[in-house]
Amino acid sequence: MQTIEIRGALRTVAKRSDTRRLRTEGRIPGVLYGKEEGSLPISLDSREFGTVLRKHGGAAFLLDLKLEGQENRDLKALIKELQRDPVTSRILHIDLLHVSMTQRINVNVPIHLTGAAAGVKEGGLLEHLCREIEVQCRVSEIPDDLKIDVTELTIGRSIHVGDLVLPEEVTVLTPADRVVATVVVRAVVVEPTPAAVAAEGEEAAEGEPKAAEEGGKAEEAQAKS
């Protein structure tokens, strides 16, 4: 599992205006959670953290947090939650979890498909239904990601979580029958031919006089009564 060093600073929690000020200054307010220190209010440089996400966001990674004035302190952390602006996707708040390398934790590991599925060459459609699985292991044993080769996947066949091969020390928590990827028959849209469209038009035209005639008879019968 990759470890990326990132700088941070402790912050004081007072008014909501303080968090707005931090964001204006280009920083992300957050909290570092841990057993020993409880919860520490921190902030990260938004540009630096954004670069980390762009480079490593497709895999699981560990942050080596260097707080101002406490650079010698060993603070390894995992991203617990990111809060984003629903419109701009800007990161508004971050929660980090302080972990030790020997600690067993539950974590989500991303799944990436590789190869060209045989079923796609046959005209099928590859569906990637499960993009990450939950596992339990020591922090030092967390896989960066899982690469699944779909080359032999033909139409109608699927790869399930139970088919994935992981090290013995990694326990998979996602149900084994969950479908990771499958190749299905591509839906065929039948376009109406000009002849069929013309026939439908003729039927509609023939039906209109008949309907008008029946309507007239009904009105005439009503008038006689």
C-alpha positions in Angstrom: 0.0 0.0 0.0 1.3 3.4 -1.0 2.2 5.9 1.7 2.1 9.6 0.8 3.5 12.4 2.9 1.2 15.4 3.4 1.5 18.5 5.5 -1.1 19.6 8.0 -1.8 22.0 10.8 -3.7 22.0 14.0 -6.7 24.4 14.1 -8.9 25.9 16.8 -12.6 25.1 16.7 -14.6 28.2 17.5 -17.1 29.7 15.0 -18.4 28.5 11.7 -16.8 31.6 10.2 -13.4 30.1 11.1 -14.0 27.2 8.7 -15.1 29.5 6.0 -12.0 31.6 6.5 -9.8 28.5 6.2 -11.5 27.6 2.9 -11.0 31.1 1.6 -7.3 30.8 2.5 -7.1 27.6 0.4 -7.2 25.1 3.3 -9.5 22.2 4.0 -10.8 21.9 7.6 -10.9 18.4 9.0 -10.6 16.1 12.0 -8.1 13.4 12.8 -9.7 10.6 14.8 -7.7 8.1 16.9 -7.8 6.0 20.1 -4.9 7.8 21.8 -5.5 11.4 21.0 -9.2 11.3 20.6 -10.1 13.8 17.9 -7.8 16.5 16.7 -9.1 19.4 14.6 -6.7 19.9 11.7 -6.5 21.6 8.3 -4.8 20.6 5.0 -3.6 22.6 2.0 -6.3 22.1 -0.6 -4.0 22.3 -3.5 -1.6 19.7 -2.1 -4.3 17.4 -1.1 -6.0 17.8 -4.5 -2.8 16.7 -6.2 -2.6 13.6 -4.0 -6.2 12.6 -5.0 -5.6 13.2 -8.7 -2.4 11.0 -8.6 -3.5 8.3 -6.3 -7.3 8.5 -6.1 -7.7 5.3 -8.1 -6.1 3.1 -5.4 -6.1 2.7 -1.7 -3.3 4.8 0.0 -2.0 5.8 3.4 -1.3 9.4 4.5 1.8 10.2 6.4 0.6 13.3 8.2 3.2 15.9 9.2 1.6 18.5 11.5 3.3 21.8 11.9 5.5 21.7 15.0 5.1 17.9 15.3 6.9 16.7 12.2 8.7 14.0 14.1 5.5 12.5 15.3 4.4 9.3 13.5 0.8 9.9 12.3 -0.3 7.4 9.7 -3.9 8.0 8.6 -6.6 6.7 6.2 -9.3 8.8 4.6 -12.5 8.1 6.5 -14.8 10.5 4.8 -14.7 13.4 2.3 -17.5 16.0 2.3 -17.9 17.8 -1.1 -20.0 20.7 -2.4 -22.8 19.1 -4.3 -22.5 21.6 -7.1 -18.8 22.2 -7.5 -17.5 18.9 -6.0 -15.0 21.1 -4.0 -13.9 19.4 -0.8 -15.4 21.1 2.2 -14.3 18.8 5.0 -12.1 15.8 5.6 -12.2 13.1 8.3 -9.0 11.1 8.8 -8.5 7.9 10.9 -5.2 7.5 12.7 -4.0 3.9 12.4 -1.0 1.8 13.3 0.6 -0.5 10.7 -0.1 -3.6 12.8 -3.8 -2.7 13.4 -6.5 -4.8 11.6 -9.1 -2.6 10.0 -12.0 -2.8 7.6 -11.3 -0.9 4.3 -12.6 -0.7 0.8 -10.3 -1.7 -2.0 -11.0 -0.5 -5.6 -11.4 -3.0 -8.4 -10.0 -2.4 -11.9 -10.9 -4.5 -15.0 -8.1 -5.3 -17.5 -8.1 -6.9 -20.9 -10.7 -7.1 -23.7 -13.6 -9.5 -22.8 -14.2 -12.1 -25.5 -17.9 -11.6 -25.1 -17.6 -8.0 -26.2 -15.9 -9.1 -29.5 -18.9 -11.4 -30.0 -21.2 -8.3 -29.7 -22.0 -8.4 -26.0 -21.8 -5.6 -23.4 -19.4 -5.7 -20.5 -20.9 -4.5 -17.2 -18.7 -3.6 -14.3 -21.2 -3.9 -11.4 -18.9 -4.0 -8.3 -16.2 -1.4 -8.3 -14.8 -2.0 -4.8 -14.9 -4.7 -2.1 -14.6 -4.5 1.7 -11.7 -6.4 3.3 -10.3 -6.7 6.7 -6.5 -6.9 7.3 -3.6 -5.2 8.9 -2.8 -1.7 7.5 0.5 -2.8 6.2 -1.3 -5.5 4.1 -4.0 -3.4 2.4 -3.8 -4.0 -1.3 -3.5 -0.8 -3.5 -6.2 -2.2 -5.7 -7.4 -5.4 -7.4 -6.8 -5.9 -11.1 -9.2 -8.5 -12.7 -8.5 -9.9 -16.1 -11.8 -10.2 -18.1 -10.2 -11.5 -21.3 -11.9 -15.0 -21.1 -15.3 -13.6 -20.1 -17.8 -14.7 -22.8 -21.5 -13.7 -23.1 -23.6 -14.9 -20.2 -20.6 -15.5 -17.9 -19.8 -13.5 -14.7 -17.0 -13.0 -12.3 -18.1 -13.0 -8.6 -16.4 -11.8 -5.5 -15.8 -15.4 -4.5 -13.7 -15.9 -7.6 -11.2 -13.2 -6.6 -7.8 -14.4 -5.3 -6.3 -12.5 -2.4 -3.5 -13.2 0.1 -4.5 -15.4 3.1 -4.1 -12.6 5.6 -6.7 -10.5 3.8 -10.3 -11.4 4.8 -13.0 -10.5 2.3 -16.2 -9.1 3.9 -18.2 -8.5 0.7 -20.6 -11.4 0.0 -19.0 -14.0 -2.2 -22.1 -14.1 -4.6 -21.8 -10.4 -5.5 -21.2 -10.0 -9.2 -18.1 -8.0 -10.1 -18.4 -8.1 -13.9 -20.5 -9.8 -16.5 -21.0 -9.8 -20.3 -24.7 -9.5 -21.3 -26.4 -9.6 -24.7 -26.5 -6.1 -26.1 -30.1 -4.8 -26.5 -31.2 -4.5 -30.1 -33.4 -1.6 -31.1 -35.5 -2.4 -34.1 -36.1 0.7 -36.3 -39.4 0.7 -38.1 -39.1 0.4 -41.9 -40.7 3.0 -44.3 -43.2 0.3 -45.4 -44.3 -0.4 -41.8 -44.7 3.3 -41.2 -46.8 3.7 -44.3 -48.9 0.7 -43.4 -49.6 2.2 -40.0 -50.6 5.5 -41.6 -53.0 3.7 -44.0 -54.6 1.8 -41.1 -55.1 5.0 -39.1 -56.6 6.7 -42.2 -59.0 3.8 -42.7 -60.1 3.9 -39.1 -60.9 7.6 -39.0 -63.9 7.5 -41.4 -65.2 4.4 -39.8 -65.0 6.0 -36.4 -66.7 9.1 -37.7 -69.5 7.0 -39.3 -70.0 5.1 -36.0 -70.1 8.4 -34.1 -72.7 9.8 -36.5 -74.9 6.8 -36.1 -74.7 7.1 -32.4 -75.7 10.8 -32.5 -78.6 10.0 -34.9 -79.9 7.2 -32.6 -79.7 9.6 -29.6 -81.7 12.3 -31.5 -84.5 9.8 -32.4 -84.8 8.7 -28.8 
